[in-house]
Amino acid sequence: MVAGIIGIAGSVLPGLPGPPVSWLGLMILYFWGSGTNGAGETMSTSFLLIWLAVTVIVCVIDYVVPAYFTRITGGSKAAGKGAIIGLIVGMLVPPVGIILGTLLGAFLAEFLVSRKSGWQSTKSAVGALLGFLFGTGIKLIASGLMMYHIIAYLK
């Protein structure tokens, strides 16, 4: 249960690997749990392996998508780095600070480091923010579903 909660938190907070921690919770239940789901079935090996595949895919997508969104909106690597710095600084005032920090960090990096216009910097910042939100969303969905199964198999 704790791994599922940490997994959900890690889906939003940088530095915590959300879905892998949630999957670890499923794995712990598989090896040491004796629970069954609502249908009275114990967790199968294929169920655990499917969630491992989902976890790997979500982690790869989360790594690739923010850079992709930033790139398709004309952003540079500086925008991606600025978004990460802004996200970390923004964690001081969650959740608004996380969103605004990502947006402002990407904007300032594009504007000051890459010397792009205000409009181009804004486009890049929005791309970085959309990439972050998309990545966070898929991690939350995956970790939330794994938490559901953790709770179901604890019965």
Secondary structure as GFF3:
##gff-version 3
##sequence-region A 1 155
A	DSSP	alpha_helix	2	12	.	.	.	ID=ss1
A	DSSP	alpha_helix	18	32	.	.	.	ID=ss2
A	DSSP	alpha_helix	45	72	.	.	.	ID=ss3
A	DSSP	alpha_helix	77	90	.	.	.	ID=ss4
A	DSSP	alpha_helix	96	108	.	.	.	ID=ss5
A	DSSP	pi_helix	109	113	.	.	.	ID=ss6
A	DSSP	alpha_helix	118	154	.	.	.	ID=ss7
###
